[in-house]
Amino acid sequence: MTAPKQRYRRALAIPVGMALATALAFLPDVTASAADNAPAATADGPALSYVVNVAPGHGVSAHVRKAIARAGGSVVVSYDRIGVIVVHSADPDFAKEIREVHGVDSAGATRHAPLPAQSTTDVGTPKVLTAEEVADAQAADGQDPLEPLQWDLPAIKADKAHEKTLGSPDVTVAVIDTGVDDTHPDIAPNFDRAASANCVSGKADTTDGSWRPSAAESPHGTHVAGEIAAAKNGVGVTGVAPGVKVAGIKVANPDGYFYTEAVVCGFMWAAEHHVDVTNNSYYTDPWYFNCKNDPDQRALVDAVTRASRYAERKGTVNVAAAGNESYDLASDSITDPVSPNDGTPSDRVIDPHQCYDIPTQLPGVVTVASTGAKGLKSSFSNYGLGVIDIAAPGGDSTAYQKPEPPATSGLILGPLPGGKWGYMAGTSMATPHVVGVAALIKSTHPHAPASLVKALLYAEANPTPCTDPYDINGDGKVDAVCEGSKNRNGFYGWGTADALAAVTR
């Protein structure tokens, strides 16, 4: 079985031509040590990237730096405050050798594909609105032109919330993803350039425009950014929090992979640039689930955990997509057929209590499930009691959940690069709705720490009871089993996000 090249938070095909997309990565630029450009030792393999985890401190010890060089590695960047070092090496035994060094907690390869990436692929095609469809939209007074097609806004009472406030420009949300087109007329008014960067290499690049996707890259991050903070400016769509600032942290490489070093960089950049909320609609490649009994995968879990926890300690609320495979993340076992997705995958049976989808299943991260236009769990959304924290609109096939007119599509409408708009769906689209609500909470409670913002997010959610039986396609067979109570269950967590409560309580 050849590895699929398409990458993002699970993008699954849905009936009726529905294109699903999901999410991506992080960015850097923190107190990072300068790269050690010592030449690597002679090696026989392709150049790969690694993370080496050591005790946090004020810098990498001379002992460890020398050991890295002796093992055939060169330091790209060192995030000293969390003890994560990004290293390149062409020595196939590098990780094995460096794990034996005193002072190294864990180390592992972040990928199987050689550096740099070999090709460019498309990761799911949104349904683009035609010029005629844009022109034909009939908006009421006070609405942006395409807002009547956004059934998802009233689903979380965002339209009512906007009568109270649009959110504060002092609040910044970062989209850790495939890149954001800040020239789009719906995004430009609220874009925060100072908090934006390109973290693909593991080290932040702040060159102007480095955070934008190329024409060949996925529009995913731009769509997500618009769902959160598209300006209420008489153009296109309206975001959940159209008055807050949005930044782009590009972490997906041209092939659409979100590798560990990029994700670490993204969290660290967000932390050091006072970002209030991060949107993470992806999983960290190449493993859908990272098992801690594998030394390489354990190092990846360790590195991303350190970075996400650091960001939360600095005041950032991290929100992540649950995934689109209809997996029960609280079950005893799951068959993972796609890992490693940049190598040769095989069906492997994992225990989701020991093997983690990162950052989705990391401590402190808000995990989001998707609902459709009828408020039911989306046909594709992952679920699981104790794993899902909250639910929000991410779309579904109109064959399963059809919206009320004037909306015509069960998918989520948002901006696309190049001044366009289009429909996408997935837990990747549900996550920015929760991020927008969290931004409204932060706007209402500007001095609230991350822990309080999360507590309010859950407490203000609308309790949503289990859908039982859950037969989304009406074929008489149960498609998923929801466990738990009305106030907390495996489909909807603490409930469906509520934007109005965020600005009135």
RASUL-V668721 format. One record per backbone hydrogen bond with DSSP energy under -1.0 kcal/mol. NH is the residue of the N-H (numbers start at 1). CO is the residue of the C=O. E is the energy in kcal/mol with one decimal. If there is no record, write none. Layout:
NH&CO&E ; NH&CO&E
This chain:
9&281&-1.1 ; 14&18&-2.1 ; 18&14&-1.2 ; 21&425&-3.5 ; 32&30&-2.4 ; 33&78&-2.8 ; 45&90&-2.1 ; 48&89&-3.0 ; 50&87&-3.0 ; 51&108&-2.2 ; 52&85&-2.6 ; 53&106&-3.3 ; 54&83&-3.0 ; 57&80&-2.4 ; 65&61&-2.5 ; 66&62&-2.4 ; 67&63&-1.8 ; 68&64&-2.6 ; 69&65&-2.0 ; 70&66&-2.7 ; 71&67&-1.9 ; 72&69&-1.5 ; 73&68&-2.7 ; 74&88&-2.2 ; 76&86&-3.2 ; 77&86&-1.1 ; 79&84&-3.3 ; 80&78&-1.3 ; 82&79&-1.3 ; 83&79&-1.1 ; 84&79&-1.7 ; 85&52&-2.6 ; 86&77&-3.0 ; 87&50&-2.5 ; 88&74&-2.5 ; 89&48&-2.2 ; 94&91&-2.2 ; 97&93&-2.5 ; 98&94&-2.8 ; 99&95&-1.9 ; 100&97&-1.2 ; 101&98&-1.4 ; 104&101&-1.9 ; 105&53&-2.8 ; 106&53&-1.3 ; 108&51&-1.9 ; 110&49&-2.7 ; 115&47&-2.3 ; 127&423&-2.0 ; 129&421&-2.8 ; 134&130&-2.2 ; 135&131&-2.2 ; 136&132&-2.1 ; 143&140&-2.1 ; 146&236&-2.7 ; 147&144&-1.6 ; 149&146&-1.7 ; 150&147&-2.1 ; 151&149&-1.3 ; 153&150&-1.4 ; 155&151&-1.2 ; 156&153&-1.1 ; 157&154&-1.0 ; 158&153&-2.8 ; 161&157&-2.0 ; 162&158&-2.1 ; 164&161&-1.6 ; 165&161&-2.5 ; 171&168&-1.7 ; 173&245&-2.5 ; 174&277&-2.7 ; 175&247&-2.7 ; 176&279&-1.8 ; 177&249&-2.1 ; 180&211&-2.0 ; 182&180&-1.2 ; 184&181&-1.4 ; 187&184&-1.5 ; 188&184&-3.1 ; 190&187&-1.5 ; 191&188&-1.1 ; 192&246&-2.5 ; 196&193&-1.7 ; 197&248&-1.9 ; 198&205&-2.2 ; 199&250&-3.2 ; 202&199&-1.7 ; 205&198&-2.3 ; 210&207&-2.7 ; 212&209&-2.0 ; 217&214&-1.4 ; 223&219&-2.1 ; 224&220&-2.4 ; 225&221&-2.4 ; 226&222&-2.0 ; 227&223&-2.1 ; 228&224&-1.6 ; 229&225&-2.7 ; 230&226&-2.1 ; 231&186&-2.6 ; 233&231&-1.5 ; 239&230&-2.4 ; 240&227&-2.3 ; 241&228&-3.2 ; 243&166&-2.9 ; 244&241&-1.6 ; 245&171&-2.9 ; 246&190&-2.5 ; 247&173&-2.9 ; 249&175&-2.4 ; 250&197&-2.3 ; 251&177&-3.2 ; 252&177&-1.4 ; 253&257&-2.2 ; 256&253&-2.8 ; 263&259&-2.0 ; 264&260&-2.9 ; 265&261&-2.0 ; 266&262&-2.3 ; 267&263&-2.4 ; 268&264&-2.4 ; 269&27&-2.0 ; 269&265&-2.8 ; 270&266&-2.3 ; 271&267&-2.5 ; 272&268&-2.3 ; 273&269&-1.1 ; 274&271&-1.0 ; 275&270&-2.4 ; 276&172&-2.3 ; 277&172&-1.3 ; 278&317&-2.6 ; 279&174&-2.6 ; 280&319&-2.3 ; 284&358&-2.7 ; 285&258&-2.4 ; 290&356&-2.6 ; 292&354&-1.6 ; 294&291&-1.7 ; 298&294&-2.8 ; 299&295&-1.4 ; 300&296&-1.4 ; 301&297&-2.2 ; 302&298&-2.5 ; 303&299&-2.4 ; 304&300&-2.3 ; 305&301&-2.4 ; 306&302&-2.3 ; 307&303&-1.9 ; 308&304&-2.7 ; 309&305&-2.5 ; 310&306&-2.0 ; 311&307&-2.1 ; 312&308&-2.0 ; 313&309&-2.4 ; 314&310&-1.5 ; 315&312&-1.7 ; 316&311&-2.4 ; 317&276&-2.6 ; 319&278&-2.1 ; 320&366&-3.3 ; 321&280&-2.1 ; 322&368&-2.2 ; 326&380&-2.2 ; 329&383&-3.4 ; 331&328&-1.8 ; 334&350&-2.3 ; 336&348&-3.2 ; 341&286&-2.4 ; 343&340&-1.6 ; 346&339&-1.3 ; 348&336&-1.7 ; 350&334&-3.0 ; 354&351&-2.5 ; 355&351&-2.3 ; 356&290&-2.5 ; 361&357&-3.5 ; 362&359&-1.9 ; 365&362&-1.6 ; 366&318&-2.8 ; 368&320&-2.4 ; 369&390&-2.2 ; 371&392&-1.9 ; 372&376&-2.3 ; 375&372&-2.0 ; 378&370&-2.8 ; 382&323&-2.6 ; 383&327&-2.6 ; 384&490&-2.5 ; 387&384&-2.0 ; 388&384&-2.2 ; 389&367&-2.2 ; 390&367&-1.6 ; 391&495&-2.3 ; 392&369&-1.5 ; 394&371&-2.7 ; 395&371&-1.8 ; 396&410&-1.5 ; 400&397&-1.6 ; 401&397&-2.7 ; 407&404&-1.2 ; 412&424&-3.1 ; 414&422&-2.2 ; 416&420&-3.0 ; 420&416&-1.6 ; 422&414&-2.7 ; 423&127&-2.8 ; 424&412&-2.2 ; 426&394&-2.1 ; 429&426&-1.4 ; 430&426&-1.2 ; 431&427&-2.2 ; 434&430&-1.4 ; 435&431&-2.5 ; 436&432&-2.4 ; 437&433&-1.9 ; 438&434&-2.7 ; 439&435&-2.1 ; 440&436&-1.8 ; 441&437&-2.3 ; 442&438&-2.4 ; 443&439&-1.8 ; 444&440&-2.0 ; 445&441&-2.6 ; 448&445&-2.1 ; 453&449&-2.2 ; 454&450&-2.3 ; 455&451&-2.0 ; 456&452&-2.7 ; 457&453&-2.2 ; 458&454&-2.0 ; 459&455&-2.6 ; 460&456&-2.5 ; 462&496&-2.9 ; 474&471&-1.3 ; 479&470&-3.3 ; 485&488&-1.9 ; 489&493&-1.5 ; 490&483&-2.7 ; 493&489&-1.9 ; 494&389&-2.8 ; 495&492&-2.5 ; 496&462&-2.5 ; 497&391&-2.6 ; 499&156&-2.9 ; 502&498&-1.1 ; 505&501&-1.7
